[in-house]
Amino acid sequence: MPPNLTGYYRFVSQENMDSYLRALDINVVLRKLVCLLKPDKEIIHTGNHMVIRTITSLRDYVMDFDLGVQFEEDLGPVDGRKCQTTVCWEGDQLVCEQLGEKRNRGWRHWLEGDQLHLVRRGPAQLAKSQL
């Protein structure tokens, strides 16, 4: 049975974010801004439904979805793109695959103790965060 990720997770660290954003063709100003942010996460996990709220000092980003069901994700606040997104479990890891303009894009979340880990996947780049 996969873990229940419900909780509030405070930002600890991130690695390789600038390279990841550069591979996604994010402009230099937005890349620098994103690298300065220290996003927290709030997750509400009820059965097969999840709400993941990424909280920053500038704006929040909310994903509201059912596990295993593809939906259109509007990444306008992040990078101006839309994609078809599916989130499901692979063992104890929550895995997101985003299909659209950029290939091989998505992320993985998993718990180690009380810390939530996040690895973002983009075109030939990875970015890691610890919350």
Secondary structure as GFF3:
##gff-version 3
##sequence-region A 1 131
A	DSSP	beta_strand	7	9	.	.	.	ID=ss1
A	DSSP	beta_strand	13	15	.	.	.	ID=ss2
A	DSSP	alpha_helix	17	23	.	.	.	ID=ss3
A	DSSP	alpha_helix	28	36	.	.	.	ID=ss4
A	DSSP	beta_strand	40	46	.	.	.	ID=ss5
A	DSSP	beta_strand	49	55	.	.	.	ID=ss6
A	DSSP	beta_strand	60	66	.	.	.	ID=ss7
A	DSSP	beta_strand	71	74	.	.	.	ID=ss8
A	DSSP	beta_strand	82	90	.	.	.	ID=ss9
A	DSSP	beta_strand	93	100	.	.	.	ID=ss10
A	DSSP	beta_strand	105	112	.	.	.	ID=ss11
A	DSSP	beta_strand	115	122	.	.	.	ID=ss12
A	DSSP	beta_strand	125	130	.	.	.	ID=ss13
###
